[in-house]
């Protein structure tokens, strides 16, 4: 626990969520959206601290939280910490098989579909979409440093992951298979595991929300537009993301 953090962010049992700015209520990062949705679903007391510079994070990545004098990074670690502390038990009622299936879906979403989406962020059309965030960023630094850093970083990450070494046709094919898997598992249910959202829905919604609702054109956005059940799922969970209700 840091005395400096406690003085700067003094509220007890309260979450300070540091995340990228949003554009028309859509955050730049699906992992920020994942944490925010969890906080809203569980009615955890929190406030958003917008920052356009991830270098301020202990790991140079967003999101991170300050909670009771400690900084916590990584979206999954944040959810685990808060779920254990507040006893939210968002996954209560899921058996071990369902938890295993949820984890497999989460890995598919966060470690494969995410990079397919990110690949399209690095295209010329994707870059034009990112420029809409410039008014949300510090003048000059945002335009000439932060956004170019995001683009270059995304290219490097996609290359290291391996997705950008594939052909455009293969990337789209693999991403569609990921999206199909989510839709097939969802079926006719309201949420992935029935009538109640789980932490795994936070992951699924955040990624689909980023693909479909960020102002960045891609064939993945177009594909989701042809899937009514998945669009309804995104819209259903999107109703929880309403800053005006705070």
C-alpha positions in Angstrom: 0.0 0.0 0.0 1.3 3.4 -1.0 0.8 6.4 1.3 1.1 8.7 -1.7 -1.6 6.9 -3.6 -3.8 6.8 -0.4 -3.5 10.6 -0.1 -4.1 11.2 -3.8 -7.0 8.7 -4.1 -8.4 8.6 -0.5 -11.8 6.9 -0.8 -11.9 3.5 0.9 -13.5 0.5 -0.8 -13.7 2.6 -4.0 -12.2 2.1 -7.4 -10.4 4.7 -9.5 -10.4 3.3 -13.0 -7.7 4.7 -15.3 -8.5 4.3 -18.9 -8.3 5.8 -22.4 -10.7 8.5 -23.5 -13.9 7.3 -25.2 -15.4 8.4 -28.5 -19.2 8.5 -28.4 -19.2 6.3 -25.3 -16.9 3.7 -26.9 -13.5 3.3 -25.3 -10.3 3.0 -27.3 -9.5 -0.2 -25.5 -11.6 -3.4 -25.2 -9.8 -4.2 -21.9 -10.9 -0.9 -20.4 -14.4 -1.6 -21.5 -14.2 -5.1 -19.9 -13.3 -3.6 -16.5 -15.9 -0.8 -16.8 -18.7 -3.2 -17.7 -17.8 -5.4 -14.7 -17.9 -2.4 -12.3 -21.3 -1.4 -13.6 -22.7 -4.9 -13.6 -21.6 -5.4 -10.0 -22.5 -1.8 -8.9 -19.0 -1.4 -7.5 -18.4 2.2 -6.4 -16.0 3.7 -8.9 -15.0 6.7 -11.0 -13.3 6.9 -14.3 -10.0 8.8 -14.6 -9.3 9.4 -18.3 -5.7 9.4 -19.4 -4.3 9.4 -22.9 -0.8 8.5 -21.8 -0.4 4.8 -20.8 3.2 5.5 -19.7 1.6 6.6 -16.4 0.5 3.1 -15.7 2.9 0.9 -13.7 3.1 -1.5 -16.7 2.7 1.2 -19.4 -0.6 -0.4 -20.3 -4.2 0.5 -19.7 -6.5 -0.1 -17.9 -5.2 0.0 -14.3 -7.0 0.8 -11.1 -6.1 2.4 -7.8 -7.9 0.6 -5.0 -7.2 1.2 -1.3 -3.8 2.6 -1.9 -2.6 0.0 -4.4 -2.2 0.0 -8.1 -3.5 -3.0 -9.9 -2.9 -3.7 -13.6 -4.2 -6.3 -16.1 -8.0 -6.5 -16.6 -8.3 -10.1 -15.5 -6.3 -9.5 -12.3 -8.5 -6.5 -11.6 -11.7 -8.5 -11.9 -10.2 -11.3 -9.7 -9.2 -8.8 -7.0 -12.5 -7.0 -6.9 -14.6 -10.2 -7.1 -12.6 -11.7 -4.1 -12.7 -8.5 -2.1 -16.4 -7.5 -2.6 -17.7 -11.1 -2.9 -19.6 -10.1 -6.0 -19.5 -13.7 -7.3 -20.5 -12.7 -10.8 -19.8 -16.3 -11.9 -21.8 -17.9 -9.1 -23.8 -20.8 -10.4 -21.4 -21.8 -13.1 -20.1 -25.3 -12.7 -16.5 -26.3 -13.4 -17.3 -27.3 -17.0 -18.9 -24.0 -17.7 -15.9 -22.1 -16.2 -13.6 -24.1 -18.4 -15.6 -23.4 -21.4 -15.7 -19.7 -20.5 -12.0 -19.6 -20.0 -11.5 -21.2 -23.5 -13.8 -18.6 -25.0 -11.9 -15.8 -23.2 -8.6 -17.0 -24.5 -10.0 -17.2 -28.1 -11.4 -13.6 -27.7 -8.5 -11.9 -25.9 -5.5 -13.7 -27.4 -6.7 -14.3 -31.0 -9.7 -12.3 -32.1 -8.2 -9.2 -30.4 -5.2 -9.4 -32.7 -7.3 -9.9 -35.8 -9.2 -6.7 -34.8 -6.0 -4.9 -34.1 -4.6 -5.8 -37.5 -7.4 -3.8 -39.1 -6.5 -0.9 -36.8 -3.1 -0.6 -38.7 -4.7 -0.2 -42.1 -5.1 3.1 -43.8 -8.9 3.0 -43.2 -8.3 2.1 -39.6 -5.9 5.0 -39.2 -8.6 7.4 -40.5 -11.0 6.0 -37.8 -8.4 6.6 -35.0 -8.0 10.2 -36.0 -11.5 10.8 -34.6 -9.9 10.4 -31.2 -7.5 13.4 -31.7 -9.9 15.9 -30.0 -9.9 13.7 -26.9 -6.1 13.7 -26.7 -3.6 16.5 -25.7 -2.9 18.9 -28.6 0.1 18.0 -30.8 1.2 15.2 -28.4 -1.9 13.2 -29.3 -1.7 13.8 -33.0 2.1 13.5 -33.4 3.0 11.0 -30.7 0.2 9.1 -29.0 -1.7 7.9 -32.1 1.4 7.2 -34.2 2.7 5.2 -31.2 -0.5 3.2 -31.1 -0.3 2.5 -34.8 3.3 1.4 -34.7 2.8 -0.5 -31.5 -0.1 -2.3 -33.0 1.9 -3.3 -36.1 4.7 -4.6 -33.9 2.3 -6.6 -31.7 0.5 -8.1 -34.6 3.8 -9.2 -36.2 5.1 -10.7 -32.9 1.7 -12.5 -32.5 2.0 -13.8 -36.0 -1.4 -12.7 -37.3 0.0 -10.0 -39.6 2.2 -12.6 -41.3 -0.9 -14.2 -42.8 -2.7 -13.1 -45.9 -5.7 -10.8 -45.6 -7.9 -13.6 -46.7 -6.6 -15.9 -44.0 -6.9 -13.3 -41.3 -10.5 -12.6 -42.2 -11.3 -16.4 -42.4 -9.8 -17.0 -38.9 -11.6 -14.0 -37.3 -14.9 -15.1 -38.8 -14.4 -18.5 -37.2 -13.8 -16.8 -33.8 -16.9 -14.7 -34.2 -18.9 -17.8 -35.3 -17.8 -19.7 -32.2 -19.0 -16.9 -29.9 -22.4 -16.8 -31.7 -22.8 -20.6 -31.7 -22.0 -20.8 -28.0 -24.4 -17.9 -27.3 -27.2 -19.6 -29.2 -30.7 -18.3 -28.1 -29.5 -17.3 -24.6 -29.5 -13.8 -23.3 -25.9 -14.1 -22.1 -23.2 -16.8 -22.6 -24.4 -18.9 -19.7 -28.1 -18.1 -19.5 -30.1 -15.2 -18.1 -27.3 -13.7 -16.0 -24.1 -12.0 -17.3 -20.8 -13.4 -16.1 -17.2 -12.2 -16.2 -16.8 -14.1 -19.5 -19.6 -11.8 -20.9 -17.4 -8.8 -19.9 -14.6 -10.2 -22.2 -16.9 -11.2 -25.1 -18.9 -7.9 -25.1 -15.9 -5.7 -24.8 -14.2 -7.2 -27.9 -17.4 -7.3 -30.0 -18.3 -3.8 -28.9 -14.8 -2.6 -30.0 -15.1 -4.3 -33.4 -18.7 -3.2 -34.0 -19.0 0.2 -32.4 -15.6 1.9 -32.7 -15.5 4.2 -35.7 -13.0 2.0 -37.4 -14.2 0.3 -40.6 -13.3 -3.4 -41.1 -14.7 -6.5 -42.6 -15.2 -7.8 -39.1 -17.6 -5.0 -38.4 -19.4 -5.8 -41.6 -19.6 -9.5 -40.7 -21.1 -8.8 -37.2 -23.7 -6.6 -39.0 -25.0 -9.8 -40.7 -25.5 -11.6 -37.3 -28.7 -10.4 -35.6 -28.3 -12.5 -32.5 -24.8 -11.2 -31.9 -25.8 -7.6 -32.5 -28.7 -8.0 -30.0 -26.2 -9.4 -27.5 -23.9 -6.4 -27.9 -26.8 -4.0 -27.6 -28.2 -5.8 -24.5 -24.9 -5.5 -22.6 -24.3 -2.1 -24.0 -27.2 -0.7 -22.0 -25.1 -1.1 -18.8 -22.5 1.2 -20.3 -24.2 4.5 -19.7 -22.1 7.1 -18.0 -25.1 9.5 -17.6 -26.5 7.1 -15.0 -23.6 7.7 -12.6 
